Amino acid sequence: MGQTIVERGIPGPAIRGLQEIGHKVLVAPEPHGGGQMIMIDWKEGVLIGGSDSRVDGCALGY
């Protein structure tokens, strides 16, 4: 597995959990920025969206 880069502020237990399942975790020196994403649940026929609350933005799907 490659590196999993996390932002500062991610709780220690979350980082340790990632390491326990084999991730090589690197804490980024600077924030990554914002993001939005859509997950398609083909079985249920729905879209599930999320947007980083730290920035302007929204996740839209149709």
PQR file with spaces between the fields and no chain letter, atoms N, CA, C, O and H, PARSE charges and radii, in Angstrom:
ATOM       1  N    MET     1       0.837   -1.187    0.000 -0.4000 1.5000
ATOM       2  CA   MET     1       0.000    0.000    0.000 -0.0000 2.0000
ATOM       3  C    MET     1       0.876    1.242    0.000  0.5500 1.7000
ATOM       4  O    MET     1       1.967    1.229    0.570 -0.5500 1.4000
ATOM       5  N    GLY     2       0.407    2.323   -0.638 -0.4000 1.5000
ATOM       6  CA   GLY     2       1.125    3.593   -0.631 -0.0000 2.0000
ATOM       7  C    GLY     2       0.873    4.347    0.654  0.5500 1.7000
ATOM       8  O    GLY     2       0.371    3.789    1.630 -0.5500 1.4000
ATOM       9  H    GLY     2      -0.479    2.334   -1.101  0.4000 1.0000
ATOM      10  N    GLN     3       1.223    5.609    0.645 -0.4000 1.5000
ATOM      11  CA   GLN     3       1.006    6.442    1.827 -0.0000 2.0000
ATOM      12  C    GLN     3      -0.423    6.966    1.873  0.5500 1.7000
ATOM      13  O    GLN     3      -1.037    7.238    0.841 -0.5500 1.4000
ATOM      14  H    GLN     3       1.631    6.062   -0.147  0.4000 1.0000
ATOM      15  N    THR     4      -0.933    7.098    3.077 -0.4000 1.5000
ATOM      16  CA   THR     4      -2.208    7.759    3.319 -0.0000 2.0000
ATOM      17  C    THR     4      -1.869    9.082    3.988  0.5500 1.7000
ATOM      18  O    THR     4      -1.346    9.106    5.102 -0.5500 1.4000
ATOM      19  H    THR     4      -0.435    6.877    3.915  0.4000 1.0000
ATOM      20  N    ILE     5      -2.166   10.179    3.307 -0.4000 1.5000
ATOM      21  CA   ILE     5      -1.827   11.496    3.838 -0.0000 2.0000
ATOM      22  C    ILE     5      -3.050   12.068    4.540  0.5500 1.7000
ATOM      23  O    ILE     5      -4.131   12.146    3.956 -0.5500 1.4000
ATOM      24  H    ILE     5      -2.591   10.160    2.402  0.4000 1.0000
ATOM      25  N    VAL     6      -2.874   12.464    5.790 -0.4000 1.5000
ATOM      26  CA   VAL     6      -3.959   13.037    6.581 -0.0000 2.0000
ATOM      27  C    VAL     6      -3.588   14.443    7.012  0.5500 1.7000
ATOM      28  O    VAL     6      -2.409   14.784    7.104 -0.5500 1.4000
ATOM      29  H    VAL     6      -1.996   12.400    6.264  0.4000 1.0000
ATOM      30  N    GLU     7      -4.597   15.254    7.273 -0.4000 1.5000
ATOM      31  CA   GLU     7      -4.362   16.607    7.763 -0.0000 2.0000
ATOM      32  C    GLU     7      -4.129   16.592    9.267  0.5500 1.7000
ATOM      33  O    GLU     7      -4.561   15.682    9.975 -0.5500 1.4000
ATOM      34  H    GLU     7      -5.555   14.977    7.198  0.4000 1.0000
ATOM      35  N    ARG     8      -3.428   17.633    9.735 -0.4000 1.5000
ATOM      36  CA   ARG     8      -3.294   17.795   11.185 -0.0000 2.0000
ATOM      37  C    ARG     8      -4.687   17.917   11.771  0.5500 1.7000
ATOM      38  O    ARG     8      -5.588   18.447   11.121 -0.5500 1.4000
ATOM      39  H    ARG     8      -3.078   18.371    9.159  0.4000 1.0000
ATOM      40  N    GLY     9      -4.872   17.448   12.954 -0.4000 1.5000
ATOM      41  CA   GLY     9      -6.181   17.518   13.586 -0.0000 2.0000
ATOM      42  C    GLY     9      -6.949   16.208   13.513  0.5500 1.7000
ATOM      43  O    GLY     9      -7.947   16.034   14.212 -0.5500 1.4000
ATOM      44  H    GLY     9      -4.141   17.017   13.483  0.4000 1.0000
ATOM      45  N    ILE    10      -6.492   15.285   12.671 -0.4000 1.5000
ATOM      46  CA   ILE    10      -7.127   13.960   12.650 -0.0000 2.0000
ATOM      47  C    ILE    10      -6.790   13.294   13.981  0.5500 1.7000
ATOM      48  O    ILE    10      -5.620   13.241   14.360 -0.5500 1.4000
ATOM      49  H    ILE    10      -5.681   15.427   12.103  0.4000 1.0000
ATOM      50  N    PRO    11      -7.783   12.790   14.689 -0.5600 1.5000
ATOM      51  CA   PRO    11      -7.527   12.202   16.012  0.2800 2.0000
ATOM      52  C    PRO    11      -6.522   11.040   15.963  0.5500 1.7000
ATOM      53  O    PRO    11      -6.521   10.236   15.032 -0.5500 1.4000
ATOM      54  N    GLY    12      -5.679   10.981   16.981 -0.4000 1.5000
ATOM      55  CA   GLY    12      -4.685    9.920   17.084 -0.0000 2.0000
ATOM      56  C    GLY    12      -5.268    8.522   16.943  0.5500 1.7000
ATOM      57  O    GLY    12      -4.688    7.695   16.239 -0.5500 1.4000
ATOM      58  H    GLY    12      -5.679   11.635   17.738  0.4000 1.0000
ATOM      59  N    PRO    13      -6.410    8.223   17.594 -0.5600 1.5000
ATOM      60  CA   PRO    13      -6.972    6.887   17.447  0.2800 2.0000
ATOM      61  C    PRO    13      -7.332    6.544   15.989  0.5500 1.7000
ATOM      62  O    PRO    13      -7.221    5.390   15.576 -0.5500 1.4000
ATOM      63  N    ALA    14      -7.761    7.547   15.221 -0.4000 1.5000
ATOM      64  CA   ALA    14      -8.079    7.305   13.812 -0.0000 2.0000
ATOM      65  C    ALA    14      -6.809    6.971   13.037  0.5500 1.7000
ATOM      66  O    ALA    14      -6.806    6.068   12.200 -0.5500 1.4000
ATOM      67  H    ALA    14      -7.851    8.484   15.557  0.4000 1.0000
ATOM      68  N    ILE    15      -5.737    7.699   13.316 -0.4000 1.5000
ATOM      69  CA   ILE    15      -4.455    7.430   12.648 -0.0000 2.0000
ATOM      70  C    ILE    15      -3.950    6.049   13.027  0.5500 1.7000
ATOM      71  O    ILE    15      -3.513    5.292   12.160 -0.5500 1.4000
ATOM      72  H    ILE    15      -5.740    8.433   13.995  0.4000 1.0000
ATOM      73  N    ARG    16      -4.005    5.711   14.300 -0.4000 1.5000
ATOM      74  CA   ARG    16      -3.551    4.381   14.731 -0.0000 2.0000
ATOM      75  C    ARG    16      -4.397    3.278   14.097  0.5500 1.7000
ATOM      76  O    ARG    16      -3.879    2.223   13.731 -0.5500 1.4000
ATOM      77  H    ARG    16      -4.360    6.325   15.004  0.4000 1.0000
ATOM      78  N    GLY    17      -5.693    3.525   13.969 -0.4000 1.5000
ATOM      79  CA   GLY    17      -6.566    2.545   13.323 -0.0000 2.0000
ATOM      80  C    GLY    17      -6.159    2.305   11.885  0.5500 1.7000
ATOM      81  O    GLY    17      -6.137    1.162   11.428 -0.5500 1.4000
ATOM      82  H    GLY    17      -6.114    4.382   14.266  0.4000 1.0000
ATOM      83  N    LEU    18      -5.835    3.374   11.162 -0.4000 1.5000
ATOM      84  CA   LEU    18      -5.362    3.227    9.783 -0.0000 2.0000
ATOM      85  C    LEU    18      -4.059    2.440    9.738  0.5500 1.7000
ATOM      86  O    LEU    18      -3.875    1.569    8.888 -0.5500 1.4000
ATOM      87  H    LEU    18      -5.854    4.303   11.533  0.4000 1.0000
ATOM      88  N    GLN    19      -3.154    2.758   10.665 -0.4000 1.5000
ATOM      89  CA   GLN    19      -1.873    2.042   10.712 -0.0000 2.0000
ATOM      90  C    GLN    19      -2.068    0.564   11.030  0.5500 1.7000
ATOM      91  O    GLN    19      -1.375   -0.290   10.477 -0.5500 1.4000
ATOM      92  H    GLN    19      -3.303    3.465   11.356  0.4000 1.0000
ATOM      93  N    GLU    20      -2.997    0.268   11.908 -0.4000 1.5000
ATOM      94  CA   GLU    20      -3.243   -1.125   12.290 -0.0000 2.0000
ATOM      95  C    GLU    20      -3.738   -1.976   11.126  0.5500 1.7000
ATOM      96  O    GLU    20      -3.534   -3.189   11.110 -0.5500 1.4000
ATOM      97  H    GLU    20      -3.560    0.962   12.357  0.4000 1.0000
ATOM      98  N    ILE    21      -4.398   -1.333   10.139 -0.4000 1.5000
ATOM      99  CA   ILE    21      -4.861   -2.117    8.985 -0.0000 2.0000
ATOM     100  C    ILE    21      -3.913   -1.994    7.793  0.5500 1.7000
ATOM     101  O    ILE    21      -4.256   -2.353    6.667 -0.5500 1.4000
ATOM     102  H    ILE    21      -4.564   -0.347   10.152  0.4000 1.0000
ATOM     103  N    GLY    22      -2.707   -1.476    8.069 -0.4000 1.5000
ATOM     104  CA   GLY    22      -1.659   -1.528    7.060 -0.0000 2.0000
ATOM     105  C    GLY    22      -1.320   -0.249    6.325  0.5500 1.7000
ATOM     106  O    GLY    22      -0.456   -0.261    5.447 -0.5500 1.4000
ATOM     107  H    GLY    22      -2.428   -1.184    8.984  0.4000 1.0000
ATOM     108  N    HIS    23      -1.977    0.863    6.659 -0.4000 1.5000
ATOM     109  CA   HIS    23      -1.669    2.123    5.972 -0.0000 2.0000
ATOM     110  C    HIS    23      -0.394    2.743    6.530  0.5500 1.7000
ATOM     111  O    HIS    23      -0.153    2.708    7.737 -0.5500 1.4000
ATOM     112  H    HIS    23      -2.678    0.872    7.372  0.4000 1.0000
ATOM     113  N    LYS    24       0.409    3.303    5.658 -0.4000 1.5000
ATOM     114  CA   LYS    24       1.559    4.116    6.056 -0.0000 2.0000
ATOM     115  C    LYS    24       1.055    5.546    6.094  0.5500 1.7000
ATOM     116  O    LYS    24       0.817    6.151    5.049 -0.5500 1.4000
ATOM     117  H    LYS    24       0.214    3.332    4.677  0.4000 1.0000
ATOM     118  N    VAL    25       0.891    6.093    7.297 -0.4000 1.5000
ATOM     119  CA   VAL    25       0.245    7.392    7.469 -0.0000 2.0000
ATOM     120  C    VAL    25       1.286    8.503    7.567  0.5500 1.7000
ATOM     121  O    VAL    25       2.255    8.401    8.319 -0.5500 1.4000
ATOM     122  H    VAL    25       1.085    5.601    8.146  0.4000 1.0000
ATOM     123  N    LEU    26       1.069    9.559    6.797 -0.4000 1.5000
ATOM     124  CA   LEU    26       1.894   10.758    6.831 -0.0000 2.0000
ATOM     125  C    LEU    26       0.972   11.925    7.155  0.5500 1.7000
ATOM     126  O    LEU    26      -0.067   12.096    6.517 -0.5500 1.4000
ATOM     127  H    LEU    26       0.281    9.642    6.186  0.4000 1.0000
ATOM     128  N    VAL    27       1.354   12.735    8.154 -0.4000 1.5000
ATOM     129  CA   VAL    27       0.562   13.921    8.490 -0.0000 2.0000
ATOM     130  C    VAL    27       1.066   15.071    7.622  0.5500 1.7000
ATOM     131  O    VAL    27       2.246   15.418    7.674 -0.5500 1.4000
ATOM     132  H    VAL    27       2.198   12.596    8.672  0.4000 1.0000
ATOM     133  N    ALA    28       0.179   15.662    6.826 -0.4000 1.5000
ATOM     134  CA   ALA    28       0.539   16.748    5.918 -0.0000 2.0000
ATOM     135  C    ALA    28       0.885   18.007    6.706  0.5500 1.7000
ATOM     136  O    ALA    28       0.235   18.312    7.706 -0.5500 1.4000
ATOM     137  H    ALA    28      -0.780   15.380    6.784  0.4000 1.0000
ATOM     138  N    PRO    29       1.900   18.737    6.265 -0.5600 1.5000
ATOM     139  CA   PRO    29       2.266   19.970    6.973  0.2800 2.0000
ATOM     140  C    PRO    29       1.269   21.100    6.751  0.5500 1.7000
ATOM     141  O    PRO    29       1.187   22.012    7.573 -0.5500 1.4000
ATOM     142  N    GLU    30       0.511   21.059    5.662 -0.4000 1.5000
ATOM     143  CA   GLU    30      -0.469   22.089    5.337 -0.0000 2.0000
ATOM     144  C    GLU    30      -1.824   21.426    5.062  0.5500 1.7000
ATOM     145  O    GLU    30      -1.866   20.255    4.686 -0.5500 1.4000
ATOM     146  H    GLU    30       0.578   20.318    4.994  0.4000 1.0000
ATOM     147  N    PRO    31      -2.931   22.158    5.244 -0.5600 1.5000
ATOM     148  CA   PRO    31      -4.241   21.579    4.919  0.2800 2.0000
ATOM     149  C    PRO    31      -4.354   21.219    3.440  0.5500 1.7000
ATOM     150  O    PRO    31      -3.722   21.850    2.593 -0.5500 1.4000
ATOM     151  N    HIS    32      -5.152   20.211    3.134 -0.4000 1.5000
ATOM     152  CA   HIS    32      -5.365   19.784    1.757 -0.0000 2.0000
ATOM     153  C    HIS    32      -6.275   20.728    0.984  0.5500 1.7000
ATOM     154  O    HIS    32      -6.124   20.885   -0.228 -0.5500 1.4000
ATOM     155  H    HIS    32      -5.665   19.698    3.822  0.4000 1.0000
ATOM     156  N    GLY    33      -7.198   21.345    1.664 -0.4000 1.5000
ATOM     157  CA   GLY    33      -8.217   22.143    0.987 -0.0000 2.0000
ATOM     158  C    GLY    33      -9.550   21.439    1.082  0.5500 1.7000
ATOM     159  O    GLY    33      -9.684   20.427    1.769 -0.5500 1.4000
ATOM     160  H    GLY    33      -7.321   21.218    2.648  0.4000 1.0000
ATOM     161  N    GLY    34     -10.529   21.976    0.392 -0.4000 1.5000
ATOM     162  CA   GLY    34     -11.880   21.440    0.486 -0.0000 2.0000
ATOM     163  C    GLY    34     -12.168   20.398   -0.568  0.5500 1.7000
ATOM     164  O    GLY    34     -11.390   20.193   -1.500 -0.5500 1.4000
ATOM     165  H    GLY    34     -10.420   22.798   -0.166  0.4000 1.0000
ATOM     166  N    GLY    35     -13.292   19.751   -0.401 -0.4000 1.5000
ATOM     167  CA   GLY    35     -13.683   18.753   -1.387 -0.0000 2.0000
ATOM     168  C    GLY    35     -15.160   18.425   -1.289  0.5500 1.7000
ATOM     169  O    GLY    35     -15.796   18.614   -0.252 -0.5500 1.4000
ATOM     170  H    GLY    35     -13.924   19.918    0.356  0.4000 1.0000
ATOM     171  N    GLN    36     -15.673   17.940   -2.374 -0.4000 1.5000
ATOM     172  CA   GLN    36     -17.041   17.444   -2.431 -0.0000 2.0000
ATOM     173  C    GLN    36     -17.011   16.106   -3.155  0.5500 1.7000
ATOM     174  O    GLN    36     -16.151   15.869   -4.003 -0.5500 1.4000
ATOM     175  H    GLN    36     -15.156   17.787   -3.216  0.4000 1.0000
ATOM     176  N    MET    37     -17.944   15.244   -2.820 -0.4000 1.5000
ATOM     177  CA   MET    37     -18.001   13.964   -3.517 -0.0000 2.0000
ATOM     178  C    MET    37     -19.418   13.429   -3.539  0.5500 1.7000
ATOM     179  O    MET    37     -20.267   13.807   -2.733 -0.5500 1.4000
ATOM     180  H    MET    37     -18.643   15.436   -2.131  0.4000 1.0000
ATOM     181  N    ILE    38     -19.643   12.540   -4.486 -0.4000 1.5000
ATOM     182  CA   ILE    38     -20.918   11.853   -4.634 -0.0000 2.0000
ATOM     183  C    ILE    38     -20.640   10.355   -4.670  0.5500 1.7000
ATOM     184  O    ILE    38     -19.758    9.903   -5.400 -0.5500 1.4000
ATOM     185  H    ILE    38     -18.953   12.233   -5.142  0.4000 1.0000
ATOM     186  N    MET    39     -21.375    9.597   -3.899 -0.4000 1.5000
ATOM     187  CA   MET    39     -21.299    8.140   -3.954 -0.0000 2.0000
ATOM     188  C    MET    39     -22.597    7.634   -4.577  0.5500 1.7000
ATOM     189  O    MET    39     -23.688    8.066   -4.203 -0.5500 1.4000
ATOM     190  H    MET    39     -22.092    9.964   -3.306  0.4000 1.0000
ATOM     191  N    ILE    40     -22.468    6.728   -5.515 -0.4000 1.5000
ATOM     192  CA   ILE    40     -23.650    6.150   -6.149 -0.0000 2.0000
ATOM     193  C    ILE    40     -23.927    4.792   -5.520  0.5500 1.7000
ATOM     194  O    ILE    40     -23.086    3.895   -5.571 -0.5500 1.4000
ATOM     195  H    ILE    40     -21.582    6.377   -5.819  0.4000 1.0000
ATOM     196  N    ASP    41     -25.093    4.644   -4.934 -0.4000 1.5000
ATOM     197  CA   ASP    41     -25.529    3.357   -4.403 -0.0000 2.0000
ATOM     198  C    ASP    41     -26.435    2.726   -5.455  0.5500 1.7000
ATOM     199  O    ASP    41     -27.642    2.966   -5.473 -0.5500 1.4000
ATOM     200  H    ASP    41     -25.777    5.373   -4.893  0.4000 1.0000
ATOM     201  N    TRP    42     -25.838    1.915   -6.331 -0.4000 1.5000
ATOM     202  CA   TRP    42     -26.576    1.326   -7.446 -0.0000 2.0000
ATOM     203  C    TRP    42     -27.670    0.380   -6.958  0.5500 1.7000
ATOM     204  O    TRP    42     -28.733    0.290   -7.572 -0.5500 1.4000
ATOM     205  H    TRP    42     -24.857    1.720   -6.316  0.4000 1.0000
ATOM     206  N    LYS    43     -27.414   -0.323   -5.858 -0.4000 1.5000
ATOM     207  CA   LYS    43     -28.397   -1.284   -5.347 -0.0000 2.0000
ATOM     208  C    LYS    43     -29.677   -0.588   -4.891  0.5500 1.7000
ATOM     209  O    LYS    43     -30.781   -1.047   -5.185 -0.5500 1.4000
ATOM     210  H    LYS    43     -26.551   -0.249   -5.359  0.4000 1.0000
ATOM     211  N    GLU    44     -29.522    0.515   -4.175 -0.4000 1.5000
ATOM     212  CA   GLU    44     -30.682    1.245   -3.655 -0.0000 2.0000
ATOM     213  C    GLU    44     -31.183    2.311   -4.630  0.5500 1.7000
ATOM     214  O    GLU    44     -32.285    2.832   -4.464 -0.5500 1.4000
ATOM     215  H    GLU    44     -28.625    0.888   -3.936  0.4000 1.0000
ATOM     216  N    GLY    45     -30.381    2.637   -5.644 -0.4000 1.5000
ATOM     217  CA   GLY    45     -30.783    3.643   -6.621 -0.0000 2.0000
ATOM     218  C    GLY    45     -30.767    5.065   -6.093  0.5500 1.7000
ATOM     219  O    GLY    45     -31.611    5.884   -6.456 -0.5500 1.4000
ATOM     220  H    GLY    45     -29.485    2.213   -5.779  0.4000 1.0000
ATOM     221  N    VAL    46     -29.783    5.358   -5.219 -0.4000 1.5000
ATOM     222  CA   VAL    46     -29.696    6.700   -4.645 -0.0000 2.0000
ATOM     223  C    VAL    46     -28.283    7.256   -4.790  0.5500 1.7000
ATOM     224  O    VAL    46     -27.316    6.511   -4.944 -0.5500 1.4000
ATOM     225  H    VAL    46     -29.097    4.693   -4.924  0.4000 1.0000
ATOM     226  N    LEU    47     -28.187    8.582   -4.736 -0.4000 1.5000
ATOM     227  CA   LEU    47     -26.915    9.283   -4.685 -0.0000 2.0000
ATOM     228  C    LEU    47     -26.726    9.808   -3.268  0.5500 1.7000
ATOM     229  O    LEU    47     -27.673   10.303   -2.658 -0.5500 1.4000
ATOM     230  H    LEU    47     -28.973    9.188   -4.611  0.4000 1.0000
ATOM     231  N    ILE    48     -25.517    9.705   -2.747 -0.4000 1.5000
ATOM     232  CA   ILE    48     -25.206   10.191   -1.408 -0.0000 2.0000
ATOM     233  C    ILE    48     -24.084   11.205   -1.570  0.5500 1.7000
ATOM     234  O    ILE    48     -23.018   10.865   -2.084 -0.5500 1.4000
ATOM     235  H    ILE    48     -24.748    9.303   -3.243  0.4000 1.0000
ATOM     236  N    GLY    49     -24.305   12.444   -1.141 -0.4000 1.5000
ATOM     237  CA   GLY    49     -23.314   13.492   -1.346 -0.0000 2.0000
ATOM     238  C    GLY    49     -22.815   14.082   -0.052  0.5500 1.7000
ATOM     239  O    GLY    49     -23.497   14.057    0.972 -0.5500 1.4000
ATOM     240  H    GLY    49     -25.170   12.720   -0.723  0.4000 1.0000
ATOM     241  N    GLY    50     -21.615   14.611   -0.118 -0.4000 1.5000
ATOM     242  CA   GLY    50     -21.037   15.280    1.033 -0.0000 2.0000
ATOM     243  C    GLY    50     -20.132   16.413    0.584  0.5500 1.7000
ATOM     244  O    GLY    50     -19.539   16.355   -0.493 -0.5500 1.4000
ATOM     245  H    GLY    50     -21.060   14.631   -0.950  0.4000 1.0000
ATOM     246  N    SER    51     -20.027   17.449    1.416 -0.4000 1.5000
ATOM     247  CA   SER    51     -19.188   18.594    1.115 -0.0000 2.0000
ATOM     248  C    SER    51     -18.417   18.991    2.363  0.5500 1.7000
ATOM     249  O    SER    51     -18.956   18.983    3.470 -0.5500 1.4000
ATOM     250  H    SER    51     -20.509   17.497    2.291  0.4000 1.0000
ATOM     251  N    ASP    52     -17.165   19.335    2.176 -0.4000 1.5000
ATOM     252  CA   ASP    52     -16.319   19.769    3.283 -0.0000 2.0000
ATOM     253  C    ASP    52     -16.919   21.032    3.895  0.5500 1.7000
ATOM     254  O    ASP    52     -17.130   22.021    3.193 -0.5500 1.4000
ATOM     255  H    ASP    52     -16.727   19.342    1.277  0.4000 1.0000
ATOM     256  N    SER    53     -17.189   21.004    5.178 -0.4000 1.5000
ATOM     257  CA   SER    53     -17.844   22.138    5.832 -0.0000 2.0000
ATOM     258  C    SER    53     -16.921   23.337    6.038  0.5500 1.7000
ATOM     259  O    SER    53     -17.377   24.406    6.443 -0.5500 1.4000
ATOM     260  H    SER    53     -17.017   20.201    5.748  0.4000 1.0000
ATOM     261  N    ARG    54     -15.625   23.168    5.760 -0.4000 1.5000
ATOM     262  CA   ARG    54     -14.680   24.273    5.972 -0.0000 2.0000
ATOM     263  C    ARG    54     -14.646   25.262    4.809  0.5500 1.7000
ATOM     264  O    ARG    54     -14.058   26.336    4.932 -0.5500 1.4000
ATOM     265  H    ARG    54     -15.255   22.300    5.431  0.4000 1.0000
ATOM     266  N    VAL    55     -15.259   24.921    3.700 -0.4000 1.5000
ATOM     267  CA   VAL    55     -15.190   25.782    2.515 -0.0000 2.0000
ATOM     268  C    VAL    55     -16.570   25.931    1.887  0.5500 1.7000
ATOM     269  O    VAL    55     -17.493   25.176    2.189 -0.5500 1.4000
ATOM     270  H    VAL    55     -15.737   24.048    3.600  0.4000 1.0000
ATOM     271  N    ASP    56     -16.690   26.931    1.001 -0.4000 1.5000
ATOM     272  CA   ASP    56     -17.919   27.058    0.221 -0.0000 2.0000
ATOM     273  C    ASP    56     -18.007   25.874   -0.727  0.5500 1.7000
ATOM     274  O    ASP    56     -16.991   25.434   -1.265 -0.5500 1.4000
ATOM     275  H    ASP    56     -15.940   27.545    0.756  0.4000 1.0000
ATOM     276  N    GLY    57     -19.166   25.372   -0.930 -0.4000 1.5000
ATOM     277  CA   GLY    57     -19.322   24.276   -1.867 -0.0000 2.0000
ATOM     278  C    GLY    57     -20.518   23.420   -1.524  0.5500 1.7000
ATOM     279  O    GLY    57     -21.116   23.543   -0.455 -0.5500 1.4000
ATOM     280  H    GLY    57     -19.991   25.729   -0.492  0.4000 1.0000
ATOM     281  N    CYS    58     -20.850   22.554   -2.454 -0.4000 1.5000
ATOM     282  CA   CYS    58     -21.944   21.619   -2.219 -0.0000 2.0000
ATOM     283  C    CYS    58     -21.744   20.421   -3.147  0.5500 1.7000
ATOM     284  O    CYS    58     -21.075   20.518   -4.176 -0.5500 1.4000
ATOM     285  H    CYS    58     -20.365   22.454   -3.323  0.4000 1.0000
ATOM     286  N    ALA    59     -22.323   19.323   -2.771 -0.4000 1.5000
ATOM     287  CA   ALA    59     -22.276   18.116   -3.596 -0.0000 2.0000
ATOM     288  C    ALA    59     -23.656   17.932   -4.205  0.5500 1.7000
ATOM     289  O    ALA    59     -24.645   17.780   -3.489 -0.5500 1.4000
ATOM     290  H    ALA    59     -22.866   19.245   -1.935  0.4000 1.0000
ATOM     291  N    LEU    60     -23.717   17.947   -5.525 -0.4000 1.5000
ATOM     292  CA   LEU    60     -24.991   17.814   -6.225 -0.0000 2.0000
ATOM     293  C    LEU    60     -24.956   16.625   -7.174  0.5500 1.7000
ATOM     294  O    LEU    60     -23.920   16.317   -7.764 -0.5500 1.4000
ATOM     295  H    LEU    60     -22.913   18.070   -6.108  0.4000 1.0000
ATOM     296  N    GLY    61     -26.078   15.973   -7.312 -0.4000 1.5000
ATOM     297  CA   GLY    61     -26.182   14.886   -8.284 -0.0000 2.0000
ATOM     298  C    GLY    61     -27.604   14.795   -8.793  0.5500 1.7000
ATOM     299  O    GLY    61     -28.540   15.217   -8.114 -0.5500 1.4000
ATOM     300  H    GLY    61     -26.920   16.223   -6.832  0.4000 1.0000
ATOM     301  N    TYR    62     -27.768   14.251   -9.974 -0.4000 1.5000
ATOM     302  CA   TYR    62     -29.121   14.077  -10.526 -0.0000 2.0000
ATOM     303  C    TYR    62     -29.147   12.869  -11.426  0.5500 1.7000
ATOM     304  O    TYR    62     -30.190   12.544  -11.993 -0.5500 1.4000
ATOM     305  H    TYR    62     -27.008   13.909  -10.526  0.4000 1.0000
